[in-house]
Amino acid sequence: MHASIHISGSKSLPSIKLELDMLGKKIEVKEAENIYLNESIERMDKELQQIKEVLSECEKEKQPIHNQLRVCQVGQSLFGILTQFHQIEVFRFSYSFFVKFLLKIAKNVNDDS
C-alpha cells in the first residue's frame, strides 16, 4: 500500500515547498534575532548590575562626606556663637573702660571743686 498526498486548493506542491522554505528561513531569522536579543538582555543585566554596584559604592563614599559636611555646619554655627560672644565681651570691656573713665573724670571734677 502506497499512500498518496492529495493537496486541495490552487497551490502546487513546489509552491508549497517554496513557502515552507521561506517560512523556515523566517523562523531561522527570528531565532537568530531572539538569540541576539537574549544576549543583549544578558549584557544589559550585567551592565545594570555593575551600575548598581558603582551606585552602592558611591552611597558608601557619600556618607563620610555627608558627615564631614555636618561637622563643618556645626563648626560654622559654633564659630558664629563664639563671634557673638567675643563681640559681647568686647562691648563689656569697652563699657567697663568707659565707666571707669567717667568715674575718673567725675573724681577729678570733685577733687577740683
C-alpha positions in Angstrom: 0.0 0.0 0.0 1.3 3.3 -1.1 -0.2 6.4 0.4 -0.5 9.5 -1.8 -0.8 13.0 -0.6 -3.7 14.9 -2.1 -3.4 18.7 -1.8 -6.5 20.6 -2.3 -6.6 24.2 -3.4 -4.9 26.2 -6.0 -1.3 25.9 -4.7 1.0 23.4 -6.3 3.5 21.2 -4.4 6.5 23.2 -5.5 4.9 26.5 -4.4 4.0 24.9 -1.0 7.6 23.7 -0.6 8.8 27.2 -1.5 6.5 28.7 1.1 7.7 26.2 3.7 11.4 27.0 2.8 10.6 30.8 3.2 8.8 30.1 6.5 11.8 28.0 7.7 14.1 30.9 6.8 11.9 33.4 8.6 11.9 31.1 11.6 15.7 30.9 11.5 15.9 34.7 11.3 13.5 35.1 14.2 15.5 32.5 16.2 18.7 34.5 15.4 17.0 37.7 16.5 15.8 36.0 19.6 19.3 34.8 20.4 20.7 38.3 19.8 18.0 39.9 22.0 18.6 37.4 24.8 22.4 38.1 24.6 21.6 41.8 24.6 19.4 41.4 27.7 22.1 39.4 29.5 24.7 42.1 28.6 22.3 44.9 29.8 21.6 42.9 33.0 25.4 42.7 33.7 25.8 46.4 32.9 22.9 47.2 35.2 24.4 45.1 38.0 27.7 47.0 37.6 25.9 50.3 37.7 24.1 49.2 40.9 27.5 48.2 42.4 29.0 51.6 41.5 26.0 53.4 42.9 26.3 51.4 46.1 30.0 52.3 46.4 29.1 56.0 45.8 26.5 55.8 48.5 29.1 54.4 50.9 31.6 57.1 50.0 28.9 59.8 50.2 28.2 59.1 53.9 31.6 60.2 55.3 31.4 63.3 53.1 27.9 64.0 54.4 29.2 63.5 58.0 32.1 65.9 57.3 29.7 68.5 55.9 27.5 68.2 59.0 30.6 68.7 61.2 31.5 71.8 59.2 28.0 73.1 59.6 28.1 72.6 63.3 31.6 74.2 63.4 30.3 77.2 61.5 27.4 77.6 63.9 29.8 77.4 66.9 32.0 80.0 65.2 29.0 82.3 64.8 28.2 81.8 68.5 31.8 82.4 69.6 31.9 85.5 67.4 28.8 86.9 69.1 30.3 86.0 72.5 33.5 87.8 71.6 31.6 90.9 70.4 29.7 90.9 73.8 33.0 90.6 75.7 34.5 93.5 73.7 31.4 95.5 74.4 31.6 94.7 78.1 35.3 95.6 78.2 34.6 98.9 76.3 31.7 99.7 78.6 33.7 99.0 81.7 36.6 101.1 80.4 34.1 103.9 79.6 32.5 103.7 83.1 36.0 103.8 84.7 36.9 106.8 82.5 33.7 108.6 83.5 34.3 107.9 87.2 37.8 109.2 86.9 36.5 112.4 85.3 33.9 112.7 88.0 36.5 112.2 90.7 38.8 114.8 89.1 35.9 117.3 88.9 35.1 116.6 92.6 38.8 117.0 93.5 39.0 120.3 91.6 35.9 121.7 93.4 
